[in-house]
Amino acid sequence: MTRFTIASFNIKNLIGPDKEYYEFQTYTPEEYAWKLDWVADQILTMDADIVGFQEVFEEDALREVIEEADIRGEAYNAAVIPDASKRYHKKAVFRKLGYRSYRDAEIAFAPNSNDTGLPGQRRPGIAILSRMGFVGAPEIIQDLDDPLSIPFRELTGEDCGHYTLSRLSRPILKVRVPVGNDVISVFCCHLKSKLGEYHKPPGAPFAPEADLTRYNPVGRAMGALRSGVRRMAEAWVLRRAIVAELDKGRPVIALGDFNDGEHSVSSEIVAGEVPFINYAWMLRHNARDEDDRYSREEAKLITDAVERVRLHSAEKLFVRKSQRDMVYTAAFGGVYESVDQIFLSRHFHPDYKKRIGKMEYFSTFNDHITDGSHPEAPYNKLASDHGQIMAHIRLGVEED
């Protein structure tokens, strides 16, 4: 049996000191030291074999926090792992307690095409860290060779235009990771945020909806609608790439900050539709009478076609197994929800007879997450406004 862990970590605006990433926003050397300390500690605590990071402005800063985590991990090992002179040093418990260094790990970094590099106009990328390395070159998906065009029609049938997407707001990173005797396709993403998209009139210094002293609820709702459409379009681009891997028979794990819950439209686009309970009950697409339904054989084929390309939420698999009913990675305005997800192809689903393994446990690191109005809320500029999540996966099949 081969076991590994895979995690998602929105690191929140990781960049070196005295660099203006967004307008008027920088870290002093002291603030950066605090952030490096916190991030390194989270990496040490997770001790994951594969980590997908979001909101990374600089690869050098990410490498620095990983190096710091290793320094702390080695000191930790020296303190708690007995050396060969101790008769009990081979006990299995010490293998679980020990930290594994990332010194021989590989990092794939995807910079953001929208990053101008200019002070105050930076845009974050994403990265994947793997102790097992990669097979082949990482692939970055952001600038689309063939722009995505989504046509719309009125309910009365008239053409009412289309939405075009030629570049994602942030890149999608695909790597192939060798684990045991398998190679797993891993996608890391950070879909469009829920922040509204407001149009600035020609010559105007800002969009009218940005002026909160003249609050425009209808205009701001339109901005949220634009963001939602963009987020769903980006989810479709990710879905297309996932299905391409599944069509090749490859196991897939997709993770990251989806900026939506597991049952949101964008997450459902990524994961795929849930099959109907019995397609033999459903009228055929070309039905000629009320009894013209799919046959039982057709129903089985349709269900398998849907399940073959469907992804499953690691969080929900954990809830099913553990009987827990609450996981959250973000809190805002009194609302606690999971916007960070790990999705697994059926290769890891316990009900799939041809599975290559399954998830054994699911960890959430969210002790630092509170509603921002809470008096004990941490300074999220230096920590993160996201919790981290990690799936514990076992490859190989055995009787449970």
GUKOLZA-166757 format. One record per residue (C-alpha): residue number from 1; x, y, z. Coordinates in Angstrom, 2 decimals, always signed. Example, Ala and Ser with C-alpha at 12.3 -4.5 7.8 and 13.67 -1.06 7.14 Angstrom:
BEGIN
site bamar: 1 | east: +12.30 | north: -4.50 | up: +7.80
site bamar: 2 | east: +13.67 | north: -1.06 | up: +7.14
This chain:
BEGIN
site bamar: 1 | east: +0.00 | north: +0.00 | up: +0.00
site bamar: 2 | east: +1.16 | north: +3.53 | up: -0.78
site bamar: 3 | east: -0.14 | north: +6.44 | up: +1.23
site bamar: 4 | east: +0.15 | north: +10.14 | up: +0.42
site bamar: 5 | east: -1.42 | north: +13.43 | up: +1.39
site bamar: 6 | east: -2.52 | north: +16.27 | up: -0.87
site bamar: 7 | east: -3.47 | north: +19.74 | up: +0.34
site bamar: 8 | east: -4.74 | north: +23.11 | up: -0.85
site bamar: 9 | east: -3.44 | north: +26.33 | up: +0.71
site bamar: 10 | east: -4.55 | north: +29.85 | up: -0.24
site bamar: 11 | east: -1.48 | north: +31.56 | up: +1.13
site bamar: 12 | east: -2.93 | north: +35.08 | up: +0.73
site bamar: 13 | east: -0.75 | north: +37.59 | up: -1.07
site bamar: 14 | east: +2.68 | north: +36.03 | up: -0.65
site bamar: 15 | east: +5.33 | north: +38.52 | up: -1.78
site bamar: 16 | east: +8.58 | north: +39.87 | up: -0.38
site bamar: 17 | east: +8.85 | north: +42.97 | up: +1.83
site bamar: 18 | east: +8.56 | north: +46.56 | up: +0.62
site bamar: 19 | east: +6.83 | north: +45.57 | up: -2.63
site bamar: 20 | east: +3.49 | north: +47.17 | up: -3.47
site bamar: 21 | east: +1.37 | north: +44.27 | up: -4.73
site bamar: 22 | east: -2.04 | north: +45.97 | up: -4.74
site bamar: 23 | east: -2.47 | north: +49.73 | up: -4.58
site bamar: 24 | east: -1.08 | north: +51.06 | up: -1.28
site bamar: 25 | east: -0.57 | north: +47.50 | up: +0.06
site bamar: 26 | east: +2.89 | north: +46.26 | up: +1.07
site bamar: 27 | east: +4.59 | north: +44.28 | up: +3.82
site bamar: 28 | east: +7.14 | north: +45.95 | up: +6.00
site bamar: 29 | east: +10.18 | north: +43.75 | up: +6.73
site bamar: 30 | east: +8.66 | north: +43.02 | up: +10.14
site bamar: 31 | east: +5.27 | north: +42.11 | up: +8.67
site bamar: 32 | east: +6.90 | north: +39.87 | up: +6.10
site bamar: 33 | east: +8.90 | north: +38.12 | up: +8.83
site bamar: 34 | east: +5.64 | north: +37.52 | up: +10.70
site bamar: 35 | east: +3.92 | north: +36.17 | up: +7.58
site bamar: 36 | east: +6.89 | north: +33.94 | up: +6.72
site bamar: 37 | east: +6.77 | north: +32.60 | up: +10.28
site bamar: 38 | east: +3.04 | north: +31.83 | up: +10.09
site bamar: 39 | east: +3.08 | north: +30.27 | up: +6.62
site bamar: 40 | east: +6.12 | north: +28.11 | up: +7.41
site bamar: 41 | east: +4.41 | north: +26.90 | up: +10.57
site bamar: 42 | east: +1.27 | north: +25.94 | up: +8.61
site bamar: 43 | east: +3.35 | north: +24.03 | up: +6.06
site bamar: 44 | east: +5.17 | north: +22.24 | up: +8.88
site bamar: 45 | east: +1.86 | north: +21.35 | up: +10.55
site bamar: 46 | east: +0.29 | north: +20.02 | up: +7.34
site bamar: 47 | east: +3.43 | north: +18.12 | up: +6.28
site bamar: 48 | east: +1.64 | north: +17.26 | up: +3.01
site bamar: 49 | east: +3.26 | north: +15.35 | up: +0.15
site bamar: 50 | east: +1.60 | north: +17.53 | up: -2.48
site bamar: 51 | east: +0.43 | north: +21.10 | up: -1.89
site bamar: 52 | east: -1.43 | north: +23.38 | up: -4.28
site bamar: 53 | east: -0.85 | north: +27.05 | up: -3.40
site bamar: 54 | east: -2.92 | north: +30.05 | up: -4.43
site bamar: 55 | east: -2.10 | north: +33.79 | up: -4.27
site bamar: 56 | east: +1.64 | north: +33.45 | up: -4.82
site bamar: 57 | east: +3.10 | north: +36.66 | up: -6.28
site bamar: 58 | east: +6.73 | north: +35.50 | up: -6.23
site bamar: 59 | east: +8.22 | north: +32.03 | up: -6.53
site bamar: 60 | east: +11.26 | north: +33.16 | up: -4.50
site bamar: 61 | east: +9.05 | north: +34.05 | up: -1.54
site bamar: 62 | east: +7.38 | north: +30.63 | up: -1.71
site bamar: 63 | east: +10.75 | north: +28.88 | up: -1.80
site bamar: 64 | east: +11.83 | north: +30.94 | up: +1.21
site bamar: 65 | east: +8.88 | north: +29.86 | up: +3.37
site bamar: 66 | east: +9.34 | north: +26.22 | up: +2.33
site bamar: 67 | east: +13.03 | north: +26.43 | up: +3.27
site bamar: 68 | east: +12.01 | north: +27.90 | up: +6.64
site bamar: 69 | east: +9.54 | north: +25.05 | up: +7.15
site bamar: 70 | east: +12.34 | north: +22.57 | up: +6.49
site bamar: 71 | east: +14.64 | north: +24.27 | up: +9.00
site bamar: 72 | east: +11.92 | north: +24.02 | up: +11.65
site bamar: 73 | east: +11.04 | north: +20.47 | up: +10.62
site bamar: 74 | east: +14.62 | north: +19.28 | up: +11.00
site bamar: 75 | east: +14.83 | north: +20.87 | up: +14.44
site bamar: 76 | east: +11.55 | north: +19.22 | up: +15.36
site bamar: 77 | east: +12.81 | north: +15.81 | up: +14.19
site bamar: 78 | east: +15.99 | north: +16.22 | up: +16.22
site bamar: 79 | east: +13.89 | north: +16.86 | up: +19.31
site bamar: 80 | east: +11.25 | north: +14.11 | up: +18.99
site bamar: 81 | east: +12.69 | north: +11.32 | up: +16.79
site bamar: 82 | east: +15.04 | north: +8.92 | up: +18.63
site bamar: 83 | east: +18.37 | north: +8.12 | up: +16.99
site bamar: 84 | east: +19.63 | north: +4.62 | up: +16.20
site bamar: 85 | east: +21.22 | north: +4.28 | up: +19.64
site bamar: 86 | east: +17.76 | north: +4.06 | up: +21.23
site bamar: 87 | east: +16.35 | north: +0.52 | up: +21.23
site bamar: 88 | east: +12.84 | north: +1.80 | up: +20.48
site bamar: 89 | east: +13.79 | north: +3.98 | up: +17.49
site bamar: 90 | east: +12.13 | north: +1.64 | up: +14.95
site bamar: 91 | east: +8.65 | north: +1.94 | up: +16.42
site bamar: 92 | east: +6.09 | north: +2.88 | up: +13.77
site bamar: 93 | east: +4.82 | north: +5.81 | up: +15.80
site bamar: 94 | east: +8.01 | north: +7.75 | up: +15.13
site bamar: 95 | east: +7.51 | north: +7.46 | up: +11.39
site bamar: 96 | east: +4.20 | north: +9.23 | up: +11.84
site bamar: 97 | east: +5.63 | north: +11.88 | up: +14.14
site bamar: 98 | east: +8.53 | north: +12.78 | up: +11.89
site bamar: 99 | east: +8.57 | north: +15.64 | up: +9.37
site bamar: 100 | east: +9.71 | north: +14.90 | up: +5.82
site bamar: 101 | east: +11.86 | north: +17.58 | up: +4.21
site bamar: 102 | east: +11.02 | north: +19.26 | up: +0.90
site bamar: 103 | east: +14.70 | north: +19.66 | up: -0.02
site bamar: 104 | east: +14.38 | north: +17.17 | up: -2.88
site bamar: 105 | east: +10.83 | north: +18.21 | up: -3.80
site bamar: 106 | east: +9.90 | north: +19.98 | up: -7.02
site bamar: 107 | east: +7.93 | north: +23.21 | up: -7.38
site bamar: 108 | east: +5.88 | north: +24.21 | up: -10.42
site bamar: 109 | east: +4.98 | north: +27.91 | up: -10.47
site bamar: 110 | east: +2.44 | north: +29.52 | up: -12.80
site bamar: 111 | east: +2.77 | north: +33.31 | up: -12.94
site bamar: 112 | east: -0.31 | north: +35.34 | up: -13.78
site bamar: 113 | east: -0.54 | north: +36.70 | up: -17.33
site bamar: 114 | east: -2.36 | north: +39.73 | up: -15.88
site bamar: 115 | east: +0.63 | north: +40.60 | up: -13.66
site bamar: 116 | east: +2.19 | north: +43.80 | up: -15.01
site bamar: 117 | east: +5.06 | north: +43.70 | up: -12.52
site bamar: 118 | east: +4.40 | north: +47.36 | up: -11.75
site bamar: 119 | east: +3.96 | north: +48.52 | up: -8.13
site bamar: 120 | east: +0.31 | north: +48.40 | up: -7.08
site bamar: 121 | east: -0.69 | north: +46.51 | up: -10.23
site bamar: 122 | east: +0.51 | north: +43.02 | up: -9.40
site bamar: 123 | east: -1.61 | north: +39.88 | up: -9.84
site bamar: 124 | east: -0.95 | north: +36.57 | up: -8.06
site bamar: 125 | east: -0.15 | north: +33.18 | up: -9.57
site bamar: 126 | east: -0.39 | north: +29.64 | up: -8.25
site bamar: 127 | east: +2.05 | north: +26.81 | up: -7.54
site bamar: 128 | east: +2.25 | north: +23.09 | up: -6.80
site bamar: 129 | east: +4.83 | north: +21.54 | up: -4.48
site bamar: 130 | east: +5.47 | north: +17.78 | up: -4.81
site bamar: 131 | east: +7.77 | north: +15.53 | up: -2.80
site bamar: 132 | east: +7.34 | north: +12.92 | up: -5.55
site bamar: 133 | east: +8.34 | north: +15.31 | up: -8.32
site bamar: 134 | east: +6.57 | north: +15.48 | up: -11.68
site bamar: 135 | east: +6.28 | north: +13.42 | up: -14.83
site bamar: 136 | east: +6.76 | north: +15.63 | up: -17.88
site bamar: 137 | east: +6.54 | north: +19.41 | up: -17.93
site bamar: 138 | east: +3.86 | north: +21.29 | up: -15.98
site bamar: 139 | east: +1.13 | north: +22.87 | up: -18.10
site bamar: 140 | east: -0.26 | north: +26.37 | up: -17.57
site bamar: 141 | east: -3.76 | north: +27.23 | up: -18.80
site bamar: 142 | east: -4.63 | north: +30.94 | up: -18.87
site bamar: 143 | east: -4.36 | north: +32.54 | up: -22.31
site bamar: 144 | east: -6.69 | north: +30.57 | up: -24.56
site bamar: 145 | east: -5.53 | north: +29.90 | up: -28.12
site bamar: 146 | east: -9.17 | north: +29.57 | up: -29.11
site bamar: 147 | east: -11.25 | north: +32.01 | up: -27.03
site bamar: 148 | east: -14.27 | north: +30.51 | up: -25.34
site bamar: 149 | east: -17.45 | north: +31.92 | up: -26.88
site bamar: 150 | east: -20.70 | north: +31.28 | up: -24.99
site bamar: 151 | east: -23.77 | north: +32.04 | up: -27.15
site bamar: 152 | east: -27.03 | north: +33.12 | up: -25.53
site bamar: 153 | east: -30.61 | north: +33.07 | up: -26.81
site bamar: 154 | east: -33.83 | north: +34.65 | up: -25.67
site bamar: 155 | east: -36.45 | north: +32.18 | up: -24.49
site bamar: 156 | east: -38.39 | north: +33.16 | up: -27.59
site bamar: 157 | east: -35.52 | north: +31.88 | up: -29.72
site bamar: 158 | east: -33.78 | north: +35.07 | up: -30.85
site bamar: 159 | east: -30.01 | north: +35.37 | up: -30.72
site bamar: 160 | east: -29.05 | north: +37.74 | up: -27.90
site bamar: 161 | east: -25.28 | north: +37.81 | up: -28.21
site bamar: 162 | east: -22.47 | north: +35.91 | up: -26.57
site bamar: 163 | east: -19.84 | north: +36.10 | up: -23.83
site bamar: 164 | east: -16.21 | north: +35.68 | up: -24.84
site bamar: 165 | east: -13.36 | north: +34.59 | up: -22.59
site bamar: 166 | east: -9.85 | north: +34.79 | up: -24.02
site bamar: 167 | east: -7.88 | north: +34.89 | up: -20.75
site bamar: 168 | east: -8.60 | north: +33.54 | up: -17.27
site bamar: 169 | east: -8.36 | north: +35.88 | up: -14.29
site bamar: 170 | east: -5.73 | north: +33.52 | up: -12.81
site bamar: 171 | east: -3.90 | north: +30.54 | up: -14.29
site bamar: 172 | east: -4.81 | north: +26.88 | up: -13.94
site bamar: 173 | east: -1.77 | north: +24.66 | up: -13.32
site bamar: 174 | east: -1.70 | north: +21.00 | up: -14.36
site bamar: 175 | east: +1.03 | north: +18.58 | up: -13.31
site bamar: 176 | east: +1.36 | north: +14.80 | up: -13.40
site bamar: 177 | east: +2.64 | north: +13.31 | up: -10.15
site bamar: 178 | east: +4.08 | north: +9.78 | up: -9.82
site bamar: 179 | east: +2.71 | north: +8.06 | up: -6.71
site bamar: 180 | east: +3.50 | north: +4.40 | up: -6.15
site bamar: 181 | east: +2.81 | north: +2.60 | up: -9.42
site bamar: 182 | east: +0.40 | north: +5.29 | up: -10.66
site bamar: 183 | east: +0.66 | north: +8.75 | up: -12.16
site bamar: 184 | east: -2.02 | north: +11.21 | up: -11.04
site bamar: 185 | east: -3.03 | north: +14.34 | up: -12.95
site bamar: 186 | east: -3.31 | north: +17.21 | up: -10.45
site bamar: 187 | east: -4.98 | north: +20.52 | up: -11.24
site bamar: 188 | east: -4.56 | north: +23.62 | up: -9.06
site bamar: 189 | east: -6.84 | north: +26.60 | up: -9.65
site bamar: 190 | east: -8.04 | north: +29.88 | up: -8.21
site bamar: 191 | east: -11.28 | north: +30.83 | up: -9.91
site bamar: 192 | east: -12.59 | north: +34.38 | up: -10.25
site bamar: 193 | east: -13.43 | north: +35.99 | up: -6.92
site bamar: 194 | east: -16.89 | north: +37.12 | up: -5.85
site bamar: 195 | east: -15.77 | north: +40.74 | up: -6.02
site bamar: 196 | east: -17.96 | north: +42.58 | up: -8.50
site bamar: 197 | east: -16.76 | north: +43.56 | up: -11.97
site bamar: 198 | east: -17.64 | north: +47.22 | up: -12.54
site bamar: 199 | east: -17.14 | north: +49.07 | up: -15.79
site bamar: 200 | east: -15.33 | north: +52.40 | up: -15.69
site bamar: 201 | east: -16.76 | north: +54.95 | up: -18.17
site bamar: 202 | east: -14.23 | north: +56.44 | up: -20.64
site bamar: 203 | east: -12.22 | north: +59.17 | up: -18.94
site bamar: 204 | east: -13.66 | north: +58.44 | up: -15.49
site bamar: 205 | east: -11.26 | north: +57.86 | up: -12.57
site bamar: 206 | east: -13.29 | north: +54.93 | up: -11.25
site bamar: 207 | east: -16.49 | north: +52.95 | up: -11.83
site bamar: 208 | east: -19.58 | north: +54.65 | up: -10.37
site bamar: 209 | east: -20.46 | north: +51.49 | up: -8.41
site bamar: 210 | east: -17.15 | north: +51.77 | up: -6.54
site bamar: 211 | east: -18.33 | north: +54.98 | up: -4.85
site bamar: 212 | east: -20.00 | north: +53.63 | up: -1.70
site bamar: 213 | east: -21.10 | north: +57.12 | up: -0.65
site bamar: 214 | east: -23.52 | north: +56.84 | up: -3.57
site bamar: 215 | east: -24.39 | north: +53.23 | up: -3.02
site bamar: 216 | east: -25.92 | north: +51.65 | up: -6.12
site bamar: 217 | east: -27.39 | north: +48.25 | up: -5.18
site bamar: 218 | east: -28.61 | north: +47.43 | up: -8.68
site bamar: 219 | east: -25.29 | north: +48.36 | up: -10.29
site bamar: 220 | east: -23.35 | north: +46.35 | up: -7.74
site bamar: 221 | east: -25.65 | north: +43.37 | up: -8.30
site bamar: 222 | east: -24.80 | north: +43.60 | up: -12.01
site bamar: 223 | east: -21.11 | north: +43.56 | up: -11.05
site bamar: 224 | east: -21.69 | north: +40.38 | up: -9.05
site bamar: 225 | east: -23.48 | north: +38.86 | up: -12.04
site bamar: 226 | east: -20.49 | north: +39.60 | up: -14.30
site bamar: 227 | east: -18.13 | north: +38.00 | up: -11.76
site bamar: 228 | east: -20.35 | north: +34.95 | up: -11.54
site bamar: 229 | east: -20.42 | north: +34.48 | up: -15.31
site bamar: 230 | east: -16.64 | north: +34.81 | up: -15.49
site bamar: 231 | east: -16.15 | north: +32.34 | up: -12.61
site bamar: 232 | east: -18.45 | north: +29.79 | up: -14.27
site bamar: 233 | east: -16.71 | north: +30.22 | up: -17.63
site bamar: 234 | east: -13.33 | north: +29.62 | up: -15.96
site bamar: 235 | east: -14.81 | north: +26.55 | up: -14.26
site bamar: 236 | east: -15.82 | north: +25.23 | up: -17.70
site bamar: 237 | east: -12.27 | north: +25.69 | up: -19.02
site bamar: 238 | east: -11.01 | north: +23.66 | up: -16.05
site bamar: 239 | east: -13.72 | north: +21.04 | up: -16.63
site bamar: 240 | east: -12.68 | north: +20.65 | up: -20.26
site bamar: 241 | east: -9.06 | north: +20.03 | up: -19.22
site bamar: 242 | east: -10.15 | north: +17.52 | up: -16.54
site bamar: 243 | east: -12.31 | north: +15.54 | up: -18.96
site bamar: 244 | east: -9.40 | north: +15.42 | up: -21.44
site bamar: 245 | east: -7.32 | north: +13.67 | up: -18.76
site bamar: 246 | east: -10.15 | north: +11.31 | up: -17.77
site bamar: 247 | east: -10.68 | north: +10.41 | up: -21.43
site bamar: 248 | east: -7.06 | north: +9.17 | up: -21.39
site bamar: 249 | east: -7.87 | north: +6.94 | up: -18.44
site bamar: 250 | east: -5.83 | north: +9.03 | up: -16.00
site bamar: 251 | east: -6.75 | north: +9.50 | up: -12.31
site bamar: 252 | east: -7.47 | north: +13.17 | up: -11.55
site bamar: 253 | east: -7.41 | north: +15.38 | up: -8.46
site bamar: 254 | east: -8.52 | north: +18.99 | up: -8.83
site bamar: 255 | east: -7.99 | north: +21.37 | up: -5.94
site bamar: 256 | east: -7.80 | north: +25.04 | up: -5.09
site bamar: 257 | east: -9.81 | north: +28.10 | up: -4.22
site bamar: 258 | east: -13.06 | north: +27.83 | up: -6.17
site bamar: 259 | east: -14.50 | north: +30.98 | up: -4.56
site bamar: 260 | east: -17.75 | north: +29.06 | up: -4.20
site bamar: 261 | east: -19.19 | north: +26.24 | up: -2.17
site bamar: 262 | east: -19.20 | north: +22.60 | up: -3.21
site bamar: 263 | east: -22.79 | north: +22.86 | up: -4.47
site bamar: 264 | east: -22.36 | north: +26.14 | up: -6.33
site bamar: 265 | east: -22.81 | north: +26.29 | up: -10.09
site bamar: 266 | east: -19.08 | north: +26.79 | up: -10.78
site bamar: 267 | east: -18.11 | north: +23.83 | up: -8.56
site bamar: 268 | east: -20.77 | north: +21.66 | up: -10.19
site bamar: 269 | east: -19.38 | north: +22.59 | up: -13.59
site bamar: 270 | east: -15.91 | north: +21.44 | up: -12.48
site bamar: 271 | east: -17.13 | north: +18.25 | up: -10.80
site bamar: 272 | east: -19.71 | north: +17.29 | up: -13.41
site bamar: 273 | east: -23.39 | north: +16.55 | up: -13.10
site bamar: 274 | east: -24.85 | north: +14.06 | up: -10.64
site bamar: 275 | east: -26.46 | north: +11.14 | up: -12.48
site bamar: 276 | east: -30.23 | north: +10.74 | up: -12.37
site bamar: 277 | east: -31.26 | north: +7.95 | up: -10.03
site bamar: 278 | east: -32.69 | north: +5.81 | up: -12.87
site bamar: 279 | east: -32.65 | north: +6.90 | up: -16.51
site bamar: 280 | east: -35.10 | north: +4.11 | up: -17.30
site bamar: 281 | east: -37.74 | north: +6.33 | up: -15.70
site bamar: 282 | east: -36.90 | north: +9.24 | up: -17.98
site bamar: 283 | east: -38.56 | north: +10.04 | up: -21.29
site bamar: 284 | east: -36.17 | north: +9.61 | up: -24.21
site bamar: 285 | east: -34.73 | north: +12.75 | up: -25.78
site bamar: 286 | east: -36.77 | north: +11.97 | up: -28.92
site bamar: 287 | east: -39.82 | north: +10.49 | up: -27.22
site bamar: 288 | east: -42.89 | north: +9.97 | up: -29.39
site bamar: 289 | east: -45.32 | north: +9.00 | up: -26.65
site bamar: 290 | east: -45.56 | north: +8.94 | up: -22.85
site bamar: 291 | east: -44.07 | north: +5.44 | up: -22.57
site bamar: 292 | east: -41.09 | north: +6.06 | up: -24.82
site bamar: 293 | east: -38.33 | north: +5.84 | up: -22.18
site bamar: 294 | east: -34.69 | north: +4.76 | up: -22.07
site bamar: 295 | east: -34.17 | north: +1.02 | up: -21.77
site bamar: 296 | east: -32.49 | north: -0.53 | up: -18.73
site bamar: 297 | east: -29.40 | north: -1.26 | up: -20.81
site bamar: 298 | east: -29.29 | north: +2.33 | up: -22.05
site bamar: 299 | east: -29.81 | north: +3.57 | up: -18.49
site bamar: 300 | east: -26.74 | north: +1.66 | up: -17.29
site bamar: 301 | east: -24.64 | north: +3.02 | up: -20.15
site bamar: 302 | east: -25.79 | north: +6.59 | up: -19.50
site bamar: 303 | east: -25.08 | north: +6.33 | up: -15.76
site bamar: 304 | east: -21.58 | north: +5.00 | up: -16.42
site bamar: 305 | east: -20.93 | north: +7.74 | up: -18.98
site bamar: 306 | east: -21.82 | north: +10.36 | up: -16.36
site bamar: 307 | east: -19.90 | north: +8.69 | up: -13.52
site bamar: 308 | east: -16.77 | north: +8.13 | up: -15.62
site bamar: 309 | east: -16.07 | north: +11.85 | up: -15.87
site bamar: 310 | east: -17.51 | north: +12.94 | up: -12.54
site bamar: 311 | east: -15.36 | north: +14.23 | up: -9.65
site bamar: 312 | east: -16.22 | north: +13.74 | up: -5.99
site bamar: 313 | east: -15.73 | north: +16.19 | up: -3.14
site bamar: 314 | east: -13.15 | north: +14.93 | up: -0.66
site bamar: 315 | east: -14.97 | north: +16.93 | up: +2.00
site bamar: 316 | east: -18.26 | north: +15.16 | up: +1.34
site bamar: 317 | east: -16.59 | north: +11.73 | up: +1.26
site bamar: 318 | east: -15.18 | north: +12.57 | up: +4.69
site bamar: 319 | east: -18.57 | north: +13.68 | up: +6.01
site bamar: 320 | east: -20.08 | north: +10.42 | up: +4.77
site bamar: 321 | east: -17.36 | north: +8.36 | up: +6.46
site bamar: 322 | east: -16.98 | north: +10.28 | up: +9.72
site bamar: 323 | east: -20.59 | north: +11.42 | up: +10.27
site bamar: 324 | east: -19.35 | north: +14.97 | up: +10.67
site bamar: 325 | east: -21.58 | north: +17.61 | up: +9.13
site bamar: 326 | east: -19.52 | north: +20.82 | up: +9.14
site bamar: 327 | east: -16.29 | north: +21.82 | up: +7.42
site bamar: 328 | east: -15.42 | north: +25.41 | up: +6.63
site bamar: 329 | east: -12.45 | north: +27.24 | up: +5.13
site bamar: 330 | east: -13.76 | north: +30.83 | up: +5.11
site bamar: 331 | east: -15.84 | north: +33.11 | up: +7.31
site bamar: 332 | east: -17.30 | north: +36.46 | up: +6.39
site bamar: 333 | east: -20.22 | north: +38.41 | up: +7.78
site bamar: 334 | east: -21.20 | north: +35.56 | up: +10.06
site bamar: 335 | east: -21.32 | north: +33.03 | up: +7.20
site bamar: 336 | east: -19.00 | north: +30.04 | up: +7.48
site bamar: 337 | east: -18.50 | north: +28.04 | up: +4.28
site bamar: 338 | east: -16.07 | north: +25.93 | up: +2.29
site bamar: 339 | east: -14.78 | north: +27.74 | up: -0.78
site bamar: 340 | east: -11.61 | north: +25.64 | up: -0.99
site bamar: 341 | east: -12.10 | north: +22.17 | up: -2.40
site bamar: 342 | east: -10.33 | north: +18.94 | up: -3.28
site bamar: 343 | east: -12.17 | north: +16.94 | up: -5.95
site bamar: 344 | east: -11.29 | north: +13.30 | up: -6.71
site bamar: 345 | east: -12.08 | north: +11.23 | up: -9.80
site bamar: 346 | east: -13.86 | north: +7.92 | up: -9.27
site bamar: 347 | east: -10.46 | north: +6.21 | up: -9.24
site bamar: 348 | east: -10.50 | north: +7.06 | up: -5.50
site bamar: 349 | east: -14.20 | north: +6.50 | up: -4.75
site bamar: 350 | east: -14.94 | north: +3.65 | up: -2.30
site bamar: 351 | east: -17.97 | north: +2.49 | up: -4.34
site bamar: 352 | east: -16.07 | north: +2.15 | up: -7.62
site bamar: 353 | east: -15.04 | north: -1.47 | up: -8.17
site bamar: 354 | east: -12.02 | north: -0.55 | up: -10.30
site bamar: 355 | east: -10.70 | north: +2.11 | up: -7.92
site bamar: 356 | east: -6.94 | north: +2.43 | up: -7.48
site bamar: 357 | east: -7.28 | north: +3.61 | up: -3.88
site bamar: 358 | east: -9.42 | north: +5.74 | up: -1.62
site bamar: 359 | east: -9.38 | north: +8.65 | up: +0.79
site bamar: 360 | east: -8.83 | north: +7.58 | up: +4.39
site bamar: 361 | east: -9.13 | north: +10.94 | up: +6.15
site bamar: 362 | east: -9.67 | north: +14.65 | up: +5.54
site bamar: 363 | east: -8.01 | north: +17.39 | up: +7.60
site bamar: 364 | east: -9.05 | north: +21.02 | up: +7.94
site bamar: 365 | east: -6.67 | north: +23.62 | up: +9.39
site bamar: 366 | east: -8.97 | north: +26.51 | up: +10.26
site bamar: 367 | east: -8.24 | north: +27.50 | up: +13.86
site bamar: 368 | east: -7.15 | north: +30.93 | up: +12.61
site bamar: 369 | east: -10.42 | north: +31.56 | up: +10.73
site bamar: 370 | east: -12.97 | north: +33.74 | up: +12.49
site bamar: 371 | east: -15.44 | north: +36.35 | up: +11.39
site bamar: 372 | east: -13.41 | north: +39.53 | up: +10.90
site bamar: 373 | east: -15.58 | north: +41.37 | up: +13.43
site bamar: 374 | east: -14.67 | north: +38.90 | up: +16.16
site bamar: 375 | east: -12.35 | north: +40.40 | up: +18.81
site bamar: 376 | east: -10.06 | north: +37.36 | up: +18.59
site bamar: 377 | east: -9.73 | north: +37.52 | up: +14.80
site bamar: 378 | east: -6.07 | north: +37.41 | up: +13.70
site bamar: 379 | east: -4.49 | north: +40.01 | up: +11.48
site bamar: 380 | east: -5.38 | north: +38.25 | up: +8.23
site bamar: 381 | east: -3.00 | north: +40.33 | up: +6.17
site bamar: 382 | east: -0.22 | north: +38.36 | up: +7.80
site bamar: 383 | east: -2.04 | north: +35.04 | up: +8.12
site bamar: 384 | east: -4.66 | north: +33.97 | up: +5.57
site bamar: 385 | east: -8.40 | north: +34.43 | up: +5.29
site bamar: 386 | east: -8.64 | north: +30.79 | up: +4.16
site bamar: 387 | east: -8.31 | north: +27.54 | up: +6.04
site bamar: 388 | east: -6.16 | north: +24.79 | up: +4.58
site bamar: 389 | east: -7.54 | north: +21.36 | up: +3.63
site bamar: 390 | east: -5.76 | north: +18.05 | up: +3.13
site bamar: 391 | east: -6.88 | north: +14.64 | up: +1.86
site bamar: 392 | east: -5.15 | north: +11.49 | up: +3.14
site bamar: 393 | east: -5.17 | north: +8.94 | up: +0.34
site bamar: 394 | east: -4.22 | north: +5.27 | up: +0.23
site bamar: 395 | east: -3.38 | north: +3.65 | up: -3.10
site bamar: 396 | east: -4.09 | north: -0.04 | up: -3.53
site bamar: 397 | east: -7.28 | north: -1.97 | up: -2.82
site bamar: 398 | east: -7.87 | north: -4.14 | up: +0.21
site bamar: 399 | east: -10.89 | north: -5.32 | up: +2.13
site bamar: 400 | east: -12.14 | north: -2.66 | up: +4.56
